[in-house]
Amino acid sequence: MKIATWNVNSINIRMPQLTAWLETAQPDVVCFQETKCVDENFPADALKAAGYESAFMGQKSYNGVAIISKFPITDVQRNFLDDDDDSPKRMIAGTVSGIRIVNTYIPNGTELGTDKFTFKLDWLLRLRRYFDTGSSPENDVLLCGDFNVAMEDLDVWSVPQWEGKLHFTIPERAAMYNVKQWGFIDLFRKMNGSAQEFSWWNYREGAWQRNRGLRIDYIWTTPSLAEKCTSCVIDKSPRSQEKPSDHAPVIAEFGI
């Protein structure tokens, strides 16, 4: 089984690239972030024609998450249970072939000390509580998405350039490690050791051409599922196309 995560940065704008990528990569499940469309505009029919059913939750212009799958998606949860209808659309979960998949678009935040930065840290605390109260590390659980945090020095193109900056601050990394310590394993790091690869490149300053990126898109799983992983790669091919998302898909394959 192939499970992918991709911040598609507007799913309707990327549909020509997306459908071509689905045909080539043949993932069984894809978790999208930043779909940037309200539910009535989500391209469910086009994705169904490509062989995927969809579970989604969107907003106009920003946010929005979705799971598409070749297999049935059951027990869908949209956002945290204590969120209301006006809450940002940042988390969707569903069960596919016995795997509980939690797809997140973690808040970006702004500078330290701002309300948006505090919101990001609070949201990560809520994510940890979500797993504490609703899941078990003994089960097959997968957490993925655009984390908007680079976890390790290897995950930034230059530590001196990024030290103390948004996405690489100590509070953000600590909050994300608190989630990870629930019982998750970083599949890319497990399968690729100390390889330095990135999943996001700024549109500006020739970042893509100079490979000045960050690894902020992750697939984490519980140990039982990590044992079944046979590969985890960052597929950079969509990023090199015309008018791409600034993120590349991450794909994990499991011997299931």
Backbone torsions as a table, in degrees:
resi	resn	phi	psi	omega
1	MET	NA	134.9	176.6
2	LYS	-107.8	125.7	177.2
3	ILE	-122.5	128.8	-175.8
4	ALA	-123.5	156.0	170.7
5	THR	-128.7	141.7	-176.7
6	TRP	-155.7	119.5	167.2
7	ASN	-78.1	103.1	-170.9
8	VAL	-85.6	-13.4	175.0
9	ASN	54.3	59.9	179.8
10	SER	93.6	96.7	-172.3
11	ILE	-67.4	-35.6	-178.9
12	ASN	-70.5	-37.2	176.5
13	ILE	-65.1	-35.0	-175.0
14	ARG	-90.9	3.5	-172.6
15	MET	-56.2	-41.8	177.5
16	PRO	-59.2	-44.1	176.7
17	GLN	-66.1	-41.4	-175.1
18	LEU	-64.0	-47.3	-178.4
19	THR	-65.7	-36.1	176.1
20	ALA	-65.7	-40.7	179.4
21	TRP	-66.4	-40.6	177.4
22	LEU	-60.0	-39.7	179.6
23	GLU	-66.5	-38.0	-177.3
24	THR	-80.5	-49.5	-174.1
25	ALA	-78.9	-28.8	179.0
26	GLN	53.7	50.6	174.0
27	PRO	-72.1	151.1	175.6
28	ASP	-85.0	-33.8	-179.8
29	VAL	-137.6	138.0	174.1
30	VAL	-131.4	132.9	174.5
31	CYS	-106.0	121.0	-178.9
32	PHE	-105.1	146.5	170.7
33	GLN	-126.2	159.2	178.7
34	GLU	55.6	51.6	-180.0
35	THR	-70.0	-27.2	172.7
36	LYS	57.5	43.5	174.3
37	CYS	-152.0	147.5	174.8
38	VAL	-71.1	161.6	-171.6
39	ASP	-58.1	-38.5	-177.5
40	GLU	-68.1	-16.5	178.4
41	ASN	-101.4	2.1	179.3
42	PHE	-66.9	134.8	-173.7
43	PRO	-79.3	54.0	-176.6
44	ALA	-62.5	-37.8	-178.0
45	ASP	-67.0	-42.8	179.1
46	ALA	-64.9	-38.8	178.4
47	LEU	-70.6	-35.2	175.5
48	LYS	-63.1	-38.9	177.9
49	ALA	-64.4	-27.5	177.9
50	ALA	-85.2	-3.3	175.1
51	GLY	105.0	15.6	-174.9
52	TYR	-123.9	136.2	166.8
53	GLU	-90.8	160.0	-170.7
54	SER	-130.7	144.5	165.3
55	ALA	-127.7	129.3	-170.8
56	PHE	-150.4	164.9	178.4
57	MET	-157.3	117.6	-170.0
58	GLY	-128.2	168.9	173.7
59	GLN	-140.9	152.4	177.7
60	LYS	-73.4	133.9	170.0
61	SER	79.2	-27.3	-178.1
62	TYR	-156.0	169.2	179.9
63	ASN	58.6	-160.7	-178.3
64	GLY	97.5	130.7	-180.0
65	VAL	-136.0	155.9	-179.3
66	ALA	-156.5	152.9	170.1
67	ILE	-123.7	128.9	171.7
68	ILE	-118.3	148.5	-172.9
69	SER	-153.7	146.0	171.9
70	LYS	-77.3	-13.4	-179.5
71	PHE	-114.7	162.5	-179.8
72	PRO	-59.0	141.7	175.1
73	ILE	-107.2	120.4	-176.9
74	THR	-120.3	166.9	175.8
75	ASP	51.5	49.9	-177.2
76	VAL	-74.0	133.2	173.3
77	GLN	-124.1	131.6	-179.9
78	ARG	-111.4	116.6	-177.6
79	ASN	65.4	176.2	176.3
80	PHE	-71.7	155.4	-175.0
81	LEU	-64.0	-27.7	-179.5
82	ASP	-92.4	6.0	173.5
83	ASP	-75.4	154.1	174.2
84	ASP	-107.6	-177.4	-175.1
85	ASP	-64.6	-23.8	-178.4
86	ASP	-90.2	-2.7	-179.1
87	SER	-68.0	147.5	176.9
88	PRO	-56.6	142.7	-175.5
89	LYS	-89.7	94.0	-168.0
90	ARG	-127.5	-7.1	-177.6
91	MET	-146.4	133.0	172.9
92	ILE	-140.7	138.1	-178.2
93	ALA	-129.0	149.9	177.0
94	GLY	-161.6	162.2	179.3
95	THR	-107.5	128.3	178.9
96	VAL	-129.6	119.1	178.0
97	SER	50.8	41.4	176.4
98	GLY	84.3	-2.3	179.1
99	ILE	-100.9	125.9	175.1
100	ARG	-84.0	113.3	-175.6
101	ILE	-106.1	124.7	179.3
102	VAL	-118.0	113.4	-174.7
103	ASN	-105.1	123.6	-173.9
104	THR	-127.2	143.1	166.6
105	TYR	-116.6	89.8	-172.8
106	ILE	-69.6	138.9	-176.7
107	PRO	-52.6	143.7	-180.0
108	ASN	-71.6	-47.1	-176.9
109	GLY	80.1	176.2	172.6
110	THR	-135.4	-152.7	-174.2
111	GLU	-62.2	155.2	177.8
112	LEU	-53.8	140.8	176.8
113	GLY	89.3	-8.5	179.4
114	THR	-85.9	163.2	177.8
115	ASP	-61.7	-37.7	-179.0
116	LYS	-68.3	-33.7	177.6
117	PHE	-68.8	-43.6	177.4
118	THR	-61.7	-40.7	177.6
119	PHE	-59.1	-40.3	179.3
120	LYS	-61.8	-47.9	-179.3
121	LEU	-65.0	-40.6	178.1
122	ASP	-64.3	-39.7	-180.0
123	TRP	-62.6	-38.8	178.9
124	LEU	-68.7	-33.9	173.7
125	LEU	-64.1	-40.1	178.2
126	ARG	-65.4	-36.8	178.0
127	LEU	-63.6	-43.0	177.4
128	ARG	-61.9	-43.5	178.5
129	ARG	-63.5	-34.5	177.9
130	TYR	-58.4	-44.0	178.2
131	PHE	-73.7	-37.9	179.5
132	ASP	-59.0	-37.9	-172.6
133	THR	-97.3	-17.7	-172.1
134	GLY	-124.2	-2.6	-176.2
135	SER	-141.4	170.6	176.1
136	SER	-129.7	134.9	176.5
137	PRO	-63.4	-10.5	178.6
138	GLU	-80.2	-14.4	-177.5
139	ASN	-96.1	171.0	176.3
140	ASP	-82.2	101.3	-178.7
141	VAL	-124.9	136.9	179.8
142	LEU	-126.6	125.4	174.4
143	LEU	-112.6	129.2	-179.2
144	CYS	-146.6	174.0	173.6
145	GLY	136.0	-170.6	173.4
146	ASP	-87.1	104.4	-175.8
147	PHE	-81.6	-17.6	-177.2
148	ASN	54.9	28.3	174.4
149	VAL	-142.5	131.9	171.0
150	ALA	-93.6	118.3	-167.0
151	MET	-78.1	-34.9	-171.7
152	GLU	-131.1	165.7	176.7
153	ASP	-57.2	-36.1	179.9
154	LEU	-65.9	-15.3	-174.1
155	ASP	-92.3	6.6	174.5
156	VAL	-127.8	147.4	-176.3
157	TRP	-70.5	-26.1	178.7
158	SER	-149.5	113.6	179.1
159	VAL	-62.8	-45.5	178.2
160	PRO	-59.6	-35.6	-179.8
161	GLN	-71.0	-29.1	-173.0
162	TRP	-106.7	-11.9	-177.6
163	GLU	-54.2	123.6	177.3
164	GLY	80.5	-0.1	179.4
165	LYS	-94.0	158.7	178.3
166	LEU	-50.9	138.6	-175.0
167	HIS	88.2	-14.1	-175.8
168	PHE	-139.9	26.6	178.3
169	THR	-85.6	158.6	179.3
170	ILE	-61.0	-45.2	179.7
171	PRO	-61.2	-40.4	179.4
172	GLU	-64.4	-46.0	-177.7
173	ARG	-65.6	-39.7	178.3
174	ALA	-63.3	-42.4	179.0
175	ALA	-64.1	-37.9	179.6
176	MET	-72.5	-37.0	176.2
177	TYR	-64.5	-33.3	176.4
178	ASN	-60.7	-38.6	174.6
179	VAL	-66.3	-45.2	-176.7
180	LYS	-62.4	-35.7	-177.3
181	GLN	-69.8	-9.1	173.0
182	TRP	-57.7	-30.9	-179.8
183	GLY	146.7	28.5	-175.6
184	PHE	-103.5	152.4	174.6
185	ILE	-121.4	133.3	177.2
186	ASP	-77.7	108.8	-172.8
187	LEU	-67.1	-37.9	179.9
188	PHE	-61.5	-44.7	-179.0
189	ARG	-68.0	-38.6	178.6
190	LYS	-60.7	-42.1	-174.1
191	MET	-87.4	-20.4	-172.6
192	ASN	-121.6	4.5	176.0
193	GLY	59.1	-129.0	-175.3
194	SER	-92.3	18.5	177.2
195	ALA	-59.3	137.3	178.1
196	GLN	-105.5	103.2	177.5
197	GLU	-133.2	156.6	-175.2
198	PHE	-122.4	158.9	178.9
199	SER	-120.6	-6.1	-179.4
200	TRP	-139.7	137.6	176.8
201	TRP	-137.3	130.5	177.0
202	ASN	-56.0	145.3	175.0
203	TYR	-68.6	-21.6	-173.6
204	ARG	-96.3	166.4	169.2
205	GLU	62.8	22.7	178.9
206	GLY	61.0	31.3	-174.6
207	ALA	-61.2	-41.6	179.7
208	TRP	-64.6	-48.1	-177.5
209	GLN	-63.6	-31.0	-179.2
210	ARG	-96.6	2.3	-178.2
211	ASN	53.8	45.3	175.7
212	ARG	-102.4	84.3	-172.7
213	GLY	-126.9	-171.7	175.6
214	LEU	-133.4	151.1	168.4
215	ARG	-100.6	100.6	-179.6
216	ILE	-123.4	3.4	177.7
217	ASP	-110.6	124.3	-169.3
218	TYR	-133.0	155.9	165.4
219	ILE	-125.9	114.3	177.0
220	TRP	-114.2	143.3	177.2
221	THR	-137.8	164.1	171.4
222	THR	-70.9	160.1	-175.0
223	PRO	-56.4	-38.5	-178.2
224	SER	-61.0	-36.4	179.3
225	LEU	-81.3	-34.2	177.7
226	ALA	-61.1	-33.6	178.4
227	GLU	-63.5	-24.1	-178.7
228	LYS	-92.3	-4.4	-178.1
229	CYS	-73.5	131.9	178.6
230	THR	-108.7	-17.8	175.8
231	SER	-166.2	155.6	172.9
232	CYS	-148.7	118.1	-173.8
233	VAL	-132.8	156.5	170.4
234	ILE	-100.8	117.7	-177.6
235	ASP	-90.4	100.6	-174.9
236	LYS	-82.8	-6.8	-173.5
237	SER	-59.0	-40.4	179.1
238	PRO	-65.7	-26.5	-176.8
239	ARG	-70.5	-21.9	-177.7
240	SER	-88.2	-2.5	-177.4
241	GLN	-83.1	172.2	179.4
242	GLU	-70.7	136.4	-180.0
243	LYS	49.3	58.0	-177.4
244	PRO	-85.2	167.9	162.0
245	SER	-64.1	155.2	176.3
246	ASP	-79.9	-3.1	177.4
247	HIS	-110.5	154.7	172.7
248	ALA	-110.0	149.8	177.4
249	PRO	-67.7	148.2	170.1
250	VAL	-113.1	132.3	-174.9
251	ILE	-125.6	126.5	173.1
252	ALA	-112.8	138.0	179.0
253	GLU	-115.8	139.1	-175.9
254	PHE	-125.9	143.6	177.0
255	GLY	-83.3	67.1	-178.1
256	ILE	-119.9	NA	NA
